[in-house]
Amino acid sequence: MKVETYLFGAVEVNPEKIITFPNGLVGFEQSKRFMLVHDEGSAQPSSYTLQSLDDPGFALQIVDPATLGFSYELLLSDLETALLQSPTADDVTVMQVLFKKEENGKAAIMPSLRAPLVINTKARIGLQKVMETVSQHITLSNLASTL
């Protein structure tokens, strides 16, 4: 299936590789089908572009929280577990959405701590877990090197 995107132009998408977010994403509920794009030269990419297949102009940069020193322990509701098709822990990945924040005339890229993406990689279905507050079950590791 060929899809026209704003960032990547016309791309061929394998229907078996589409990730579906049945509820969409916060503020973009109409976008339900996505593909992941990453640097093909990297065996283990650190970030991905989550490109909407429903809105060619909508794409998000996402990253594995571990690359930023974060670790999530999320408690999913029965409804969320059912939406994800009752995955095993090994079939689930958590990703953070990155956003641009401007403060004092300077721009920075920040991770969204309160709304990670939870994806059943086997069934290729996901949801955005919006949390009222950041839980004590998010840990930070010190990424600063002493060398």
C-alpha positions as CSV (number, residue, x, y, z in Angstrom):
1,M,0.0,0.0,0.0
2,K,1.4,3.4,-1.0
3,V,1.0,6.4,1.3
4,E,1.8,10.0,0.7
5,T,3.4,11.7,3.7
6,Y,4.5,15.2,4.4
7,L,8.0,14.3,5.8
8,F,8.9,11.3,3.7
9,G,7.0,11.8,0.4
10,A,5.4,8.7,-1.1
11,V,6.3,5.5,0.9
12,E,5.3,1.9,0.5
13,V,3.7,0.5,3.7
14,N,3.4,-3.2,4.4
15,P,-0.2,-3.5,5.8
16,E,1.2,-6.1,8.3
17,K,3.5,-3.4,9.8
18,I,0.7,-0.9,10.6
19,I,0.3,0.0,14.3
20,T,-3.3,0.8,15.2
21,F,-4.3,3.1,18.0
22,P,-8.0,2.5,18.3
23,N,-8.6,5.6,20.4
24,G,-6.1,7.7,18.5
25,L,-3.7,10.0,20.4
26,V,-4.5,12.9,22.6
27,G,-5.6,15.8,20.4
28,F,-5.4,13.6,17.3
29,E,-8.1,11.1,17.9
30,Q,-8.9,10.8,14.2
31,S,-5.5,9.4,13.5
32,K,-5.6,5.7,14.3
33,R,-3.2,4.0,11.8
34,F,0.5,4.6,12.0
35,M,3.8,3.4,10.7
36,L,7.3,3.6,12.3
37,V,10.1,5.1,10.4
38,H,13.7,5.1,11.5
39,D,17.2,5.3,10.2
40,E,17.7,2.1,8.2
41,G,21.5,2.2,8.9
42,S,21.0,1.7,12.6
43,A,20.5,-1.8,14.0
44,Q,19.1,-0.4,17.2
45,P,17.6,3.0,16.5
46,S,17.3,5.4,19.5
47,S,14.3,7.3,18.1
48,Y,11.6,6.7,15.6
49,T,9.1,8.8,13.7
50,L,5.5,7.7,14.3
51,Q,3.9,8.7,11.0
52,S,0.1,8.8,10.7
53,L,-1.4,7.0,7.8
54,D,-4.7,8.8,8.2
55,D,-3.2,12.4,8.2
56,P,-0.1,12.7,6.0
57,G,0.8,16.0,7.8
58,F,0.9,14.4,11.3
59,A,4.0,12.7,12.6
60,L,5.6,12.4,16.1
61,Q,9.1,11.7,17.2
62,I,9.1,8.9,19.8
63,V,11.9,7.3,21.8
64,D,12.5,4.3,24.1
65,P,12.5,5.8,27.6
66,A,15.5,3.8,28.5
67,T,17.6,5.8,26.1
68,L,16.8,8.9,28.3
69,G,17.3,7.1,31.6
70,F,13.6,6.4,32.3
71,S,11.9,3.2,33.3
72,Y,8.2,2.8,33.6
73,E,6.1,0.4,35.6
74,L,2.6,1.0,34.4
75,L,-0.5,-0.5,35.8
76,L,-3.1,-1.0,33.0
77,S,-6.8,-1.1,33.6
78,D,-8.8,-4.1,32.5
79,L,-10.2,-2.0,29.7
80,E,-6.6,-1.0,28.6
81,T,-5.5,-4.6,28.8
82,A,-8.4,-5.7,26.7
83,L,-7.8,-2.9,24.1
84,L,-4.2,-4.2,23.8
85,Q,-5.5,-7.7,23.3
86,S,-4.2,-9.0,26.7
87,P,-0.5,-9.1,25.8
88,T,2.3,-10.8,27.7
89,A,4.9,-8.5,29.3
90,D,7.4,-9.5,26.6
91,D,5.0,-8.3,23.9
92,V,4.7,-4.8,25.3
93,T,6.9,-1.8,24.7
94,V,6.6,1.7,26.2
95,M,7.7,4.7,24.2
96,Q,7.8,8.4,25.0
97,V,6.6,11.2,22.7
98,L,9.1,14.0,22.3
99,F,7.9,17.6,22.0
100,K,9.5,21.0,21.5
101,K,9.4,23.4,24.4
102,E,10.4,27.0,24.2
103,E,11.5,28.8,27.3
104,N,13.3,32.2,27.6
105,G,13.8,32.3,23.8
106,K,15.5,28.9,23.7
107,A,14.1,25.7,22.3
108,A,14.5,22.3,23.8
109,I,13.3,18.8,23.0
110,M,11.5,17.2,26.0
111,P,9.9,13.8,26.6
112,S,6.2,13.6,27.6
113,L,6.4,11.8,30.9
114,R,2.7,11.8,31.6
115,A,1.4,10.3,28.4
116,P,3.6,7.4,27.2
117,L,2.6,5.1,24.4
118,V,2.0,1.5,25.2
119,I,2.3,-0.9,22.2
120,N,1.6,-4.6,21.9
121,T,4.3,-5.3,19.4
122,K,2.9,-8.7,18.5
123,A,-0.6,-7.6,17.7
124,R,0.6,-4.1,16.5
125,I,-2.0,-2.3,18.6
126,G,-1.4,0.6,21.0
127,L,-2.8,3.2,23.3
128,Q,-1.6,6.4,24.9
129,K,-1.6,6.0,28.7
130,V,-2.5,9.5,30.1
131,M,-1.6,9.8,33.8
132,E,-2.9,12.5,36.0
133,T,0.4,12.7,37.9
134,V,3.8,11.2,37.3
135,S,4.0,8.0,39.4
136,Q,6.6,7.1,41.9
137,H,7.2,4.0,39.6
138,I,9.1,6.1,37.1
139,T,12.8,5.9,37.9
140,L,15.6,7.9,36.5
141,S,19.1,6.6,36.0
142,N,22.2,8.8,36.0
143,L,23.3,8.9,32.4
144,A,26.2,11.2,33.1
145,S,29.6,9.5,32.6
146,T,32.3,9.9,35.2
147,L,35.0,9.4,32.5
